[in-house]
Amino acid sequence: MVPKMSLLFYTVRKLINRGATSNLSNMINKLHPADIAQVMQQLGPSDRFFLFGLISDKEKTADVLNELNPPTRSELLDQLDPKKIAEIFKEMSPDDLADIIGDMPKDVANKVLESLGKKDSEQIQELLKYEEDTAGGIMSTHFLALNENITVKEALERIRATSDDMEVSFYLYLIDDFQHLTGIVSFRKLLTSPLDTPLKKMMKTDVISVRVHEDQEDVAKIVERYNILSVPVVDRYNKMVGVVTVDDVIDVIRAETTEDIYKMAGTSHEELFERSTWKVVMMRMPWLLITLIGETCSYLIMRWHRGTLKENIAISFFIPMIMALGGNVGNQSQTIVVRGLATGKIMDTEQWKILFKQIRIGMAMGIIAGILISFFSLIIDSSHHVLALIVGFSLFMSITISGLMGATVPFVLNRFNIDPAVAAGPFITNFNDVVSIFIYLTLATSLIVFLI
Amino acid sequence: MVPKMSLLFYTVRKLINRGATSNLSNMINKLHPADIAQVMQQLGPSDRFFLFGLISDKEKTADVLNELNPPTRSELLDQLDPKKIAEIFKEMSPDDLADIIGDMPKDVANKVLESLGKKDSEQIQELLKYEEDTAGGIMSTHFLALNENITVKEALERIRATSDDMEVSFYLYLIDDFQHLTGIVSFRKLLTSPLDTPLKKMMKTDVISVRVHEDQEDVAKIVERYNILSVPVVDRYNKMVGVVTVDDVIDVIRAETTEDIYKMAGTSHEELFERSTWKVVMMRMPWLLITLIGETCSYLIMRWHRGTLKENIAISFFIPMIMALGGNVGNQSQTIVVRGLATGKIMDTEQWKILFKQIRIGMAMGIIAGILISFFSLIIDSSHHVLALIVGFSLFMSITISGLMGATVPFVLNRFNIDPAVAAGPFITNFNDVVSIFIYLTLATSLIVFLI
């Protein structure tokens, strides 16, 4: 039922190479637009263009264009005839079009807007005013809202009369004479109520809605928390201006989570679509530089203690181990808190509880790792029993502090409204490295008489 | 409209401490079940129990219980009177109940099943047969499917006659006389078609469905890819057995992504709900041990080259820097590929393209970092110009290899159907540390004559 993507891709490529156009055309026109788009993204520009031309249905062509990722789409649009583009765009809804036009260079966008009808063009320009990552940026404006004063019978007639491309969601939104959102009625209730009931009498009035400038991530959280299939978008006067449906919300959740993951590693999702190596390097450069600066401290600490290291070179052998183990635990604590805050599983009211828990965990892991490393050190070199103690104790300290830092920094950043994902990642790792080396070498230097 | 959670929590706690029961009761009964559950999770056991008792509506009580996270829920159930539990359970749908009963100890579960009606009990036992993380585990069995041979008029009558707790989704599923899924009709189409049309004539027959044992993550991907609001679940004979709705899918997406993030850090989401420090330590222990073993290699490599380190202790100062920078780039490449594979943004057919891209990026970053570190080293200590060259070249090599490893390992694991998220995380970091130190010290030892 659902095609396996790599198989599909290889089949399409084989048919293209063989020039089996009619087979290909048959196959393509049976596929779902999302699958066609996925295959196209893996093809080279000329094959992609060829395949796109084989889609016979105009609506499907529009759907495929809509499903393509932005870089592939703009590449394809450059290859297409302006007349053909205008035809495809006529099949698209204003909110999808606004997304595409928003990605175009200003002059191209203006030309496209001119080629569209006045009404569509105005609606799109209205939509383009909203920031891409707000409720306004992801909402659909083709929604059905009925006046609260009509009856069930009239409502059913209106629904029958709506055109096919109208977004009819699971709920029927009701507005007063001034377009203010006043209530909702489920379709199910509409179907099960007497025909002469006024909608006003049967509607639910505590409607969950979002403001047009609300961050898309907050919109997603609301849809998720309250298990609703669509949420009405209102302006500051509570006038209904659009609807965000749950399929848009899924895309937001995926995109925002992915971005959080990439931020924690010090890069961005844009890397995936970026062809220029240089531009990717520039995206990653900030964290490289921060790491370089951070590790300069490690360098200086080691240099400072060079006398100690020279006296007993075995001290240096444990540095990678202490760094790696501290980093490991710090990263775990940090990940638990950053992700917990992002999903709402950890509330900011639980700060202290979480902190103490992570300290306990850090200390426990520190004790275990400290004992293990002391034994390891004694097995490898039994003459160094003081070094074994120093390594064990330093590791305990550095794991405890790493765990504490990993749990604290995200809360602090969150308090100051800084996204913990972006700032916590490589920073904590760096900090932990420096602290671990500092503790270890300071301890070794103070106890140097026992180490020679 | 949507309450701020921390404010809500503080208000509730204040009202509890003041003993303002009637205010509290008023407030609670106006809140959404999801919000009540969220507040309850932050309260202590006795306050939680007290608050739960204030919810006057039985259906709401059931909804709140359903929204609680499993550990809090089972704690609360332990406090509740069995009679009260039976009352609440009567308000819940079989699939929600199956989830709760599945979490209970066997003997308690059997007692609860006995207290329910025969029909419910059988349905729940049927549901409990499916693995928790499959389509069967997350589907609802209270769905409406109509025979394809009836007319629009008959369909509307049937819908009117269904009970209130039936899950009526956006689509109407049609079955033949043997319960085989044969087509779907949207509610909108039902409302806009002549009353005497047979459903069979107007239904769409290429229905996207999932098998009952299909992994929940694959179900989520299908719902996401095809932008559908619910997907029918069928058994191996194509008989319809349930429906997975998009709100369940959102929960799956959040949970699976969160688990992937935690896996990459070498821990698990269970850590959040686990009160015992010891158990959390056990969850994290495998990666601590793997790191310990991995870094033993680093130790041994350093020990092997102790002569070199002794000759010029300054060589050791650069080890943290080389480790951290290689780790940084390796982690970035790995994150890009692991997440790209998980979201389907990277297809396994693109393996070589992605690999070459990451090598290019790694080399570019390696060159930049290598030059920076050479300069840094010369500025700090101008007498060591050969060391500056060695450090720069080693860093270039180790960043390039880290980038390559970070991109290769996830593809290889994916090929062998091992989840890249679980195995890639700390393993790559470890491997990169060892390789970096190996390259650096081997180079330093071979060029030792220039370093003394």
Chai-1 contact restraints between the chains, C-beta under 6 A:
chainA,res_idxA,chainB,res_idxB,connection_type,confidence,min_distance_angstrom,max_distance_angstrom,comment,restraint_id
A,V2,B,I222,contact,1.0,0.0,6.0,A-B,restraint_1
A,S6,B,D348,contact,1.0,0.0,6.0,A-B,restraint_2
A,S6,B,T349,contact,1.0,0.0,6.0,A-B,restraint_3
A,F9,B,T349,contact,1.0,0.0,6.0,A-B,restraint_4
A,A34,B,R225,contact,1.0,0.0,6.0,A-B,restraint_5
A,A34,B,Y226,contact,1.0,0.0,6.0,A-B,restraint_6
A,Q42,B,M347,contact,1.0,0.0,6.0,A-B,restraint_7
A,Q42,B,T349,contact,1.0,0.0,6.0,A-B,restraint_8
A,I159,B,L191,contact,1.0,0.0,6.0,A-B,restraint_9
A,R160,B,L191,contact,1.0,0.0,6.0,A-B,restraint_10
A,R160,B,T192,contact,1.0,0.0,6.0,A-B,restraint_11
A,V168,B,R188,contact,1.0,0.0,6.0,A-B,restraint_12
A,F170,B,F170,contact,1.0,0.0,6.0,A-B,restraint_13
A,F187,B,F187,contact,1.0,0.0,6.0,A-B,restraint_14
A,R188,B,V168,contact,1.0,0.0,6.0,A-B,restraint_15
A,L191,B,I159,contact,1.0,0.0,6.0,A-B,restraint_16
A,L191,B,R160,contact,1.0,0.0,6.0,A-B,restraint_17
A,T192,B,R160,contact,1.0,0.0,6.0,A-B,restraint_18
A,I222,B,V2,contact,1.0,0.0,6.0,A-B,restraint_19
A,E224,B,I250,contact,1.0,0.0,6.0,A-B,restraint_20
A,R225,B,A34,contact,1.0,0.0,6.0,A-B,restraint_21
A,Y226,B,A34,contact,1.0,0.0,6.0,A-B,restraint_22
A,N227,B,D247,contact,1.0,0.0,6.0,A-B,restraint_23
A,V246,B,V246,contact,1.0,0.0,6.0,A-B,restraint_24
A,D247,B,N227,contact,1.0,0.0,6.0,A-B,restraint_25
A,I250,B,E224,contact,1.0,0.0,6.0,A-B,restraint_26
A,I253,B,I253,contact,1.0,0.0,6.0,A-B,restraint_27
A,T257,B,T257,contact,1.0,0.0,6.0,A-B,restraint_28
A,T258,B,R339,contact,1.0,0.0,6.0,A-B,restraint_29
A,T258,B,T343,contact,1.0,0.0,6.0,A-B,restraint_30
A,I261,B,R339,contact,1.0,0.0,6.0,A-B,restraint_31
A,A265,B,N331,contact,1.0,0.0,6.0,A-B,restraint_32
A,A265,B,Q332,contact,1.0,0.0,6.0,A-B,restraint_33
A,A265,B,T335,contact,1.0,0.0,6.0,A-B,restraint_34
A,T267,B,Q332,contact,1.0,0.0,6.0,A-B,restraint_35
A,E271,B,I336,contact,1.0,0.0,6.0,A-B,restraint_36
A,L272,B,K345,contact,1.0,0.0,6.0,A-B,restraint_37
A,T277,B,R360,contact,1.0,0.0,6.0,A-B,restraint_38
A,T277,B,I361,contact,1.0,0.0,6.0,A-B,restraint_39
A,T277,B,A364,contact,1.0,0.0,6.0,A-B,restraint_40
A,V280,B,I361,contact,1.0,0.0,6.0,A-B,restraint_41
A,V281,B,A364,contact,1.0,0.0,6.0,A-B,restraint_42
A,V281,B,M365,contact,1.0,0.0,6.0,A-B,restraint_43
A,R284,B,Q332,contact,1.0,0.0,6.0,A-B,restraint_44
A,T291,B,A324,contact,1.0,0.0,6.0,A-B,restraint_45
A,T291,B,L325,contact,1.0,0.0,6.0,A-B,restraint_46
A,T291,B,N328,contact,1.0,0.0,6.0,A-B,restraint_47
A,E295,B,P320,contact,1.0,0.0,6.0,A-B,restraint_48
A,E295,B,M321,contact,1.0,0.0,6.0,A-B,restraint_49
A,E295,B,A324,contact,1.0,0.0,6.0,A-B,restraint_50
A,S298,B,P320,contact,1.0,0.0,6.0,A-B,restraint_51
A,Y299,B,F317,contact,1.0,0.0,6.0,A-B,restraint_52
A,Y299,B,M321,contact,1.0,0.0,6.0,A-B,restraint_53
A,M302,B,F317,contact,1.0,0.0,6.0,A-B,restraint_54
A,R303,B,F317,contact,1.0,0.0,6.0,A-B,restraint_55
A,R306,B,I313,contact,1.0,0.0,6.0,A-B,restraint_56
A,L309,B,I313,contact,1.0,0.0,6.0,A-B,restraint_57
A,K310,B,I313,contact,1.0,0.0,6.0,A-B,restraint_58
A,I313,B,R306,contact,1.0,0.0,6.0,A-B,restraint_59
A,I313,B,L309,contact,1.0,0.0,6.0,A-B,restraint_60
A,I313,B,K310,contact,1.0,0.0,6.0,A-B,restraint_61
A,S316,B,S316,contact,1.0,0.0,6.0,A-B,restraint_62
A,F317,B,Y299,contact,1.0,0.0,6.0,A-B,restraint_63
A,F317,B,M302,contact,1.0,0.0,6.0,A-B,restraint_64
A,F317,B,R303,contact,1.0,0.0,6.0,A-B,restraint_65
A,P320,B,E295,contact,1.0,0.0,6.0,A-B,restraint_66
A,P320,B,S298,contact,1.0,0.0,6.0,A-B,restraint_67
A,P320,B,D433,contact,1.0,0.0,6.0,A-B,restraint_68
A,M321,B,E295,contact,1.0,0.0,6.0,A-B,restraint_69
A,A324,B,T291,contact,1.0,0.0,6.0,A-B,restraint_70
A,A324,B,E295,contact,1.0,0.0,6.0,A-B,restraint_71
A,L325,B,T291,contact,1.0,0.0,6.0,A-B,restraint_72
A,N328,B,T291,contact,1.0,0.0,6.0,A-B,restraint_73
A,N331,B,A265,contact,1.0,0.0,6.0,A-B,restraint_74
A,Q332,B,A265,contact,1.0,0.0,6.0,A-B,restraint_75
A,Q332,B,T267,contact,1.0,0.0,6.0,A-B,restraint_76
A,Q332,B,R284,contact,1.0,0.0,6.0,A-B,restraint_77
A,T335,B,A265,contact,1.0,0.0,6.0,A-B,restraint_78
A,I336,B,E271,contact,1.0,0.0,6.0,A-B,restraint_79
A,R339,B,T258,contact,1.0,0.0,6.0,A-B,restraint_80
A,R339,B,I261,contact,1.0,0.0,6.0,A-B,restraint_81
A,T343,B,T258,contact,1.0,0.0,6.0,A-B,restraint_82
A,K345,B,L272,contact,1.0,0.0,6.0,A-B,restraint_83
A,M347,B,Q42,contact,1.0,0.0,6.0,A-B,restraint_84
A,D348,B,S6,contact,1.0,0.0,6.0,A-B,restraint_85
A,T349,B,S6,contact,1.0,0.0,6.0,A-B,restraint_86
A,T349,B,F9,contact,1.0,0.0,6.0,A-B,restraint_87
A,T349,B,Q42,contact,1.0,0.0,6.0,A-B,restraint_88
A,R360,B,T277,contact,1.0,0.0,6.0,A-B,restraint_89
A,I361,B,T277,contact,1.0,0.0,6.0,A-B,restraint_90
A,I361,B,V280,contact,1.0,0.0,6.0,A-B,restraint_91
A,A364,B,T277,contact,1.0,0.0,6.0,A-B,restraint_92
A,A364,B,V281,contact,1.0,0.0,6.0,A-B,restraint_93
A,M365,B,V281,contact,1.0,0.0,6.0,A-B,restraint_94
A,D433,B,P320,contact,1.0,0.0,6.0,A-B,restraint_95
